[in-house]
Amino acid sequence: MEPKKVTSNKLQSIIDELKDGSEEAIGTYLYKGMRVQISKYRASGSERFARLYHNRRKQGLCVVCGKRVTSKNPRTGKLYRLCDEHRVKINKKA
């Protein structure tokens, strides 16, 4: 994922979130041509993957490849977690 461009005010609010201990500040940011990466030190692979899964799902992206998901589940009205291509592949396996 591309880093988010931030201003000095937004960067200050991110620092304030870090002081409060919030994990919402975790991410990669671009400030005046410099990349600022905030991540959890020694996080396990499953913890990192769970955060990636959660972020992709929240943004409406396929959790496997990161493409934009356009189809909605007719029963719940929410976007599927997988793009059409991966839904077909995974359903064929099952």
Wavefront OBJ file of the C-alpha trace (Angstrom):
o trace
v 0.000 0.000 0.000
v 1.150 3.495 -0.747
v 2.106 5.798 2.129
v -0.458 8.423 3.104
v 0.611 12.027 2.562
v 0.347 14.011 5.790
v 0.782 17.601 6.892
v 2.623 18.747 10.004
v -0.679 19.028 11.911
v -1.675 15.469 10.993
v 1.797 14.216 11.927
v 1.441 15.883 15.318
v -1.934 14.199 15.851
v -0.349 10.840 14.943
v 2.340 11.450 17.563
v -0.368 12.291 20.100
v -2.125 9.008 19.279
v 1.155 7.181 19.880
v 1.510 8.848 23.275
v -1.982 7.616 24.154
v -0.998 4.067 23.143
v -3.465 3.827 20.263
v -2.712 1.325 17.505
v -4.619 3.472 15.008
v -1.384 5.382 14.364
v 0.325 2.333 12.860
v 1.025 2.841 9.174
v 3.323 4.414 6.619
v 3.182 8.152 6.045
v 4.832 10.552 3.613
v 5.898 13.900 5.055
v 7.885 16.378 2.927
v 9.362 13.616 0.786
v 10.336 11.451 3.768
v 8.707 8.161 4.638
v 7.690 7.782 8.270
v 6.870 4.210 9.183
v 5.178 3.399 12.474
v 4.953 -0.269 13.329
v 4.866 -2.471 16.371
v 8.309 -3.716 17.416
v 8.649 -7.505 17.247
v 5.064 -8.084 16.216
v 4.387 -11.687 15.248
v 3.560 -12.581 11.664
v -0.003 -13.479 12.555
v -0.461 -10.134 14.311
v 0.788 -8.225 11.252
v -1.388 -10.308 8.939
v -4.466 -9.734 11.114
v -3.876 -5.969 10.974
v -3.432 -6.082 7.172
v -6.602 -8.180 6.812
v -8.573 -5.775 9.004
v -7.333 -2.674 7.147
v -8.030 -4.133 3.703
v -11.491 -5.254 4.758
v -12.276 -1.811 6.183
v -11.203 -0.116 2.939
v -13.247 -2.474 0.732
v -10.227 -4.258 -0.754
v -9.734 -7.954 -1.471
v -7.902 -9.460 1.508
v -5.775 -11.635 -0.809
v -4.637 -9.304 -3.587
v -5.747 -5.803 -2.533
v -8.004 -5.106 -5.551
v -11.153 -3.044 -5.040
v -14.146 -5.279 -4.221
v -17.321 -4.305 -6.074
v -19.738 -7.150 -5.311
v -21.951 -7.117 -2.246
v -23.303 -10.063 -0.333
v -27.058 -9.963 -1.075
v -27.939 -11.419 2.309
v -25.990 -8.934 4.468
v -25.586 -6.005 2.066
v -21.862 -5.754 2.913
v -18.977 -6.012 0.461
v -17.448 -9.444 0.043
v -13.984 -9.911 1.548
v -12.624 -11.308 -1.727
v -12.635 -9.974 -5.290
v -14.619 -11.912 -7.913
v -11.502 -13.705 -9.153
v -10.487 -15.028 -5.738
v -14.068 -15.922 -4.792
v -14.225 -18.181 -7.887
v -10.816 -19.758 -7.129
v -11.585 -20.426 -3.466
v -15.101 -21.736 -4.169
v -13.695 -24.228 -6.721
v -11.360 -25.655 -4.039
v -14.194 -26.226 -1.562
l 1 2 3 4 5 6 7 8 9 10 11 12 13 14 15 16 17 18 19 20 21 22 23 24 25 26 27 28 29 30 31 32 33 34 35 36 37 38 39 40 41 42 43 44 45 46 47 48 49 50 51 52 53 54 55 56 57 58 59 60 61 62 63 64 65 66 67 68 69 70 71 72 73 74 75 76 77 78 79 80 81 82 83 84 85 86 87 88 89 90 91 92 93 94
